[in-house]
């Protein structure tokens, strides 16, 4: 009987400690890949999310620039079947470049006017100094004929101007909004270079959760008081159903013709 007691103790102890004995299994090699892919996806989403800050309100430039590695493409349709294309790339977080092109009367029965493509750039000088921003750049002016210079021989060309844009960011309903004002001075065509052709612009926005934005702008506010009928007020409705796409519906009133221009633009934003 005494010989059986040690054997009984050995069996009892083995049963107790067998439950705590765990064999470590090697982790799947796919786990680090999943973590790496998730990190890349988060980084890309963070880059694209910077597009929530308004770069434009209608055709009015804000001082905000695209981040490094961001890409933006836009297709716009304006009066008389005109088409505008715009492509922008963020080179640095404070500097972006691109080009834009207007094709007048592309859709319809009128003569197609192919304007000279123009370069585009914007440099951010002051970035979020107590919510204040300031940038300078080069861009075309307004949409359609309101941004066109007409020669004496009847021909026309898109006006390209240097501009300075400044303003403050704010948020009232959870969106990223901006109050902006600035001035444009035309450089191209050369015939448009005149201090009296300098014009002011001002705009503001009201966003709801970055999916809907209501904008109000005033453009072509000239220094000469006899051109008051050339001021262009616009109301902009922007819809952003997904992070990458933006649909802008612009209603622009012309005092000199007493009519409303209806403009549609579709924008795509991504990063690489």
Backbone torsions as a table, in degrees:
resi	resn	phi	psi	omega
1	UNK	NA	-40.1	179.4
2	UNK	-64.2	-31.3	178.9
3	UNK	-69.8	-26.1	-178.7
4	UNK	-80.4	-20.8	-178.2
5	UNK	-63.5	-48.3	177.2
6	UNK	-59.0	-39.3	179.7
7	UNK	-64.3	-39.6	178.9
8	UNK	-64.3	-40.1	178.8
9	UNK	-65.1	-39.9	-179.7
10	UNK	-63.1	-44.3	-179.6
11	UNK	-65.0	-39.4	-179.4
12	UNK	-65.1	-45.1	179.9
13	UNK	-65.5	-37.3	-179.9
14	UNK	-64.7	-35.4	178.6
15	UNK	-70.1	-34.6	-179.4
16	UNK	-68.5	-47.1	-174.0
17	UNK	-83.6	-13.3	179.5
18	UNK	-67.4	-28.6	179.5
19	UNK	-71.0	-26.8	-179.2
20	UNK	-90.0	-4.0	-176.5
21	UNK	-87.4	115.3	-176.8
22	UNK	-120.3	132.4	177.4
23	UNK	-92.6	121.0	178.3
24	UNK	-72.9	123.1	177.3
25	UNK	-94.6	141.7	179.1
26	UNK	-64.4	138.6	179.4
27	UNK	-69.6	148.7	179.8
28	UNK	-64.8	139.2	-179.7
29	UNK	-68.4	-15.2	-179.0
30	UNK	-79.3	-14.8	-176.8
31	UNK	-63.0	-48.6	178.3
32	UNK	-60.5	-34.1	179.7
33	UNK	-64.6	-40.7	179.1
34	UNK	-63.3	-41.4	178.8
35	UNK	-64.0	-41.2	-179.9
36	UNK	-65.4	-42.1	179.4
37	UNK	-65.1	-40.1	178.7
38	UNK	-62.6	-40.6	178.5
39	UNK	-63.3	-42.3	179.2
40	UNK	-64.2	-41.0	179.9
41	UNK	-64.1	-41.2	179.2
42	UNK	-64.5	-39.9	179.1
43	UNK	-63.5	-42.2	179.4
44	UNK	-65.2	-40.8	179.2
45	UNK	-66.0	-35.6	178.2
46	UNK	-65.9	-38.1	179.0
47	UNK	-66.3	-44.4	-178.7
48	UNK	-68.9	-30.8	-177.1
49	UNK	-65.7	-19.6	177.2
50	UNK	-66.3	-16.1	178.0
51	UNK	-69.0	-10.8	177.4
52	UNK	-64.1	-29.2	175.1
53	UNK	-72.4	128.2	-173.2
54	UNK	-66.7	124.5	174.1
55	UNK	-91.7	-27.9	178.2
56	UNK	-145.1	150.9	167.7
57	UNK	-119.2	100.4	-170.5
58	UNK	66.3	-122.8	176.8
59	UNK	-101.8	10.4	178.4
60	UNK	-93.2	124.1	-179.9
61	UNK	-79.5	133.6	169.8
62	UNK	-92.7	168.9	-179.8
63	UNK	-75.6	-3.8	-176.0
64	UNK	-78.3	138.2	178.1
65	UNK	-113.9	159.4	174.2
66	UNK	-70.8	151.8	178.8
67	UNK	-75.2	164.3	177.5
68	UNK	-59.2	128.4	179.6
69	UNK	88.4	-0.4	176.8
70	UNK	-86.6	146.5	178.0
71	UNK	-127.7	139.9	178.0
72	UNK	-136.8	129.4	175.3
73	UNK	-124.3	142.2	-176.4
74	UNK	-140.7	139.4	174.2
75	UNK	-123.0	123.9	-178.1
76	UNK	-121.5	149.5	178.0
77	UNK	-127.5	124.4	-177.2
78	UNK	-127.4	-167.4	-168.4
79	UNK	-61.0	152.0	177.2
80	UNK	60.6	31.8	175.7
81	UNK	73.9	24.8	179.5
82	UNK	-80.0	147.5	-180.0
83	UNK	-125.4	134.2	175.8
84	UNK	-121.1	134.3	175.2
85	UNK	-120.6	145.6	-178.5
86	UNK	-146.8	132.7	176.6
87	UNK	-131.9	129.7	-175.2
88	UNK	-133.4	139.9	177.0
89	UNK	-129.2	132.9	174.6
90	UNK	-80.2	114.5	179.0
91	UNK	-84.2	-48.2	171.3
92	UNK	-127.3	174.4	179.3
93	UNK	-66.2	-16.9	-178.4
94	UNK	-116.8	6.5	-174.4
95	UNK	-144.9	129.9	177.9
96	UNK	-134.9	150.0	178.9
97	UNK	-134.1	165.8	177.9
98	UNK	176.8	-161.4	175.3
99	UNK	-150.1	160.4	-179.1
100	UNK	-140.7	152.8	-177.8
101	UNK	-147.1	135.8	175.9
102	UNK	-111.9	132.4	173.9
103	UNK	-119.5	103.4	-177.7
104	UNK	-80.2	141.3	176.5
105	UNK	59.5	29.6	179.9
106	UNK	-64.8	-36.9	178.3
107	UNK	-108.6	127.7	-178.8
108	UNK	125.6	-158.6	-173.7
109	UNK	-109.2	-7.0	-178.3
110	UNK	-76.8	170.6	178.0
111	UNK	-69.5	132.9	180.0
112	UNK	-75.3	129.2	178.2
113	UNK	-110.7	114.0	179.0
114	UNK	-95.8	107.0	179.3
115	UNK	-79.7	156.7	178.1
116	UNK	-68.6	125.2	178.0
117	UNK	-58.6	143.4	-178.2
118	UNK	-118.6	147.6	175.5
119	UNK	-74.8	158.7	179.2
120	UNK	-136.3	140.5	173.6
121	UNK	-155.6	153.8	175.2
122	UNK	-148.5	129.9	-178.9
123	UNK	-120.0	124.2	179.0
124	UNK	-86.3	119.3	-177.6
125	UNK	-94.9	-44.4	-179.6
126	UNK	-123.0	120.8	-171.9
127	UNK	-118.3	107.9	172.9
128	UNK	56.8	51.6	172.6
129	UNK	-89.7	95.9	-174.3
130	UNK	55.1	47.8	-179.6
131	UNK	69.5	10.3	179.6
132	UNK	-100.9	138.3	-179.7
133	UNK	-129.0	153.4	177.9
134	UNK	-149.4	131.8	179.9
135	UNK	-140.8	160.8	171.0
136	UNK	-127.1	157.0	-178.9
137	UNK	-170.6	-172.3	-179.5
138	UNK	-139.7	126.1	-174.0
139	UNK	-159.5	168.4	173.0
140	UNK	-77.2	171.3	-171.3
141	UNK	-116.6	118.4	174.8
142	UNK	59.4	-173.5	179.7
143	UNK	-106.3	146.2	170.7
144	UNK	59.5	-142.3	-173.4
145	UNK	-70.1	-18.5	176.8
146	UNK	-73.9	-9.8	171.9
147	UNK	-118.3	30.6	-175.7
148	UNK	-121.7	142.1	175.4
149	UNK	-101.4	130.0	-178.8
150	UNK	-106.1	124.1	179.3
151	UNK	-82.1	166.1	-179.2
152	UNK	-66.6	-25.8	-179.0
153	UNK	-84.2	5.1	177.1
154	UNK	95.7	-12.1	178.8
155	UNK	-78.8	166.4	-177.4
156	UNK	-141.5	163.0	178.9
157	UNK	-153.3	147.1	177.5
158	UNK	-66.3	137.7	178.9
159	UNK	-87.0	126.5	174.8
160	UNK	-113.0	132.0	-172.4
161	UNK	-131.0	151.5	164.2
162	UNK	-83.5	147.9	-177.5
163	UNK	-143.5	156.5	168.0
164	UNK	-125.4	135.4	-174.7
165	UNK	-130.7	136.2	-179.3
166	UNK	-148.9	160.4	179.5
167	UNK	164.8	-170.6	-174.5
168	UNK	-123.3	144.0	173.5
169	UNK	-93.7	151.5	179.1
170	UNK	-159.9	170.9	178.6
171	UNK	-147.8	124.1	179.4
172	UNK	-108.2	-38.1	-177.3
173	UNK	-124.7	34.1	176.9
174	UNK	88.5	-2.3	178.5
175	UNK	-96.7	177.8	177.2
176	UNK	-103.8	107.1	-174.8
177	UNK	-116.1	168.4	-175.1
178	UNK	-149.6	141.2	168.4
179	UNK	-110.6	117.2	-171.2
180	UNK	-129.0	147.7	171.4
181	UNK	-149.3	158.8	-178.3
182	UNK	-177.4	-171.2	-177.7
183	UNK	-141.4	146.7	177.5
184	UNK	-118.9	143.3	172.3
185	UNK	-129.2	120.5	-175.4
186	UNK	-71.0	137.9	176.3
187	UNK	-113.9	-34.5	-179.2
188	UNK	-130.8	139.8	-6.3
189	UNK	-66.6	164.0	-174.9
190	UNK	-58.9	-33.3	-178.3
191	UNK	-63.1	-20.3	-177.9
192	UNK	-85.9	-5.9	-178.0
193	UNK	-73.6	100.3	179.8
194	UNK	-157.4	132.9	-179.7
195	UNK	-55.4	-28.6	179.9
196	UNK	-71.4	-15.4	177.7
197	UNK	-89.6	-1.4	173.7
198	UNK	-66.5	144.0	-177.1
199	UNK	-143.0	149.8	176.7
200	UNK	-96.1	158.1	172.3
201	UNK	-142.4	154.5	179.6
202	UNK	-149.1	148.0	-179.2
203	UNK	-161.1	159.8	176.7
204	UNK	-150.8	164.5	-177.3
205	UNK	-140.0	162.3	176.5
206	UNK	-143.4	113.0	-173.7
207	UNK	-112.9	154.4	175.6
208	UNK	-126.2	105.9	174.5
209	UNK	56.6	27.8	174.7
210	UNK	64.2	10.7	177.4
211	UNK	-108.4	-19.3	178.0
212	UNK	-141.0	133.8	-179.9
213	UNK	-134.6	133.7	173.9
214	UNK	-109.8	124.6	-178.2
215	UNK	-121.2	152.2	176.2
216	UNK	-136.4	126.0	-178.9
217	UNK	-134.1	155.6	171.2
218	UNK	-131.5	122.6	-178.4
219	UNK	-122.2	171.4	177.7
220	UNK	55.3	44.4	174.1
221	UNK	-89.3	94.7	-173.0
222	UNK	-81.0	158.4	-180.0
223	UNK	-70.4	-29.3	179.9
224	UNK	-81.6	132.2	-174.1
225	UNK	-75.5	-13.9	-178.4
226	UNK	-84.2	6.4	179.5
227	UNK	-118.2	30.7	-179.8
228	UNK	-62.7	-26.6	-179.4
229	UNK	-76.5	-2.7	178.8
230	UNK	-93.7	-4.3	177.3
231	UNK	-62.8	134.9	-177.1
232	UNK	-114.2	99.6	171.8
233	UNK	-83.6	141.0	-178.9
234	UNK	-138.3	143.1	170.7
235	UNK	-112.7	129.6	-175.4
236	UNK	-119.9	126.8	173.2
237	UNK	-109.5	118.5	-178.4
238	UNK	-115.0	129.2	177.1
239	UNK	-116.7	136.0	-179.5
240	UNK	-130.8	80.9	-176.2
241	UNK	-64.9	-31.9	175.2
242	UNK	-133.1	169.5	-173.8
243	UNK	-61.8	-32.1	-171.4
244	UNK	-89.4	-25.7	-172.2
245	UNK	-110.2	141.9	177.0
246	UNK	-134.0	132.3	176.7
247	UNK	-114.8	122.2	-179.0
248	UNK	-113.7	127.1	175.2
249	UNK	-113.1	114.9	-174.3
250	UNK	-111.8	129.7	175.2
251	UNK	-116.9	110.1	-171.7
252	UNK	-115.4	123.7	-176.2
253	UNK	-98.0	133.8	177.2
254	UNK	-106.1	114.8	178.8
255	UNK	-67.3	-37.8	-174.5
256	UNK	-70.4	-26.2	178.2
257	UNK	-111.2	-7.5	-179.8
258	UNK	53.6	49.1	176.5
259	UNK	-141.6	166.0	-177.9
260	UNK	-111.3	126.3	172.5
261	UNK	-87.3	134.1	176.5
262	UNK	-107.9	121.7	-173.9
263	UNK	-126.0	135.8	177.9
264	UNK	-123.2	130.9	174.6
265	UNK	-130.2	144.5	177.4
266	UNK	-123.8	122.8	-177.3
267	UNK	-118.0	147.9	178.1
268	UNK	-128.5	127.8	-176.7
269	UNK	-124.8	131.9	176.7
270	UNK	-150.3	-177.3	177.8
271	UNK	-136.9	160.2	-179.3
272	UNK	-143.5	NA	NA
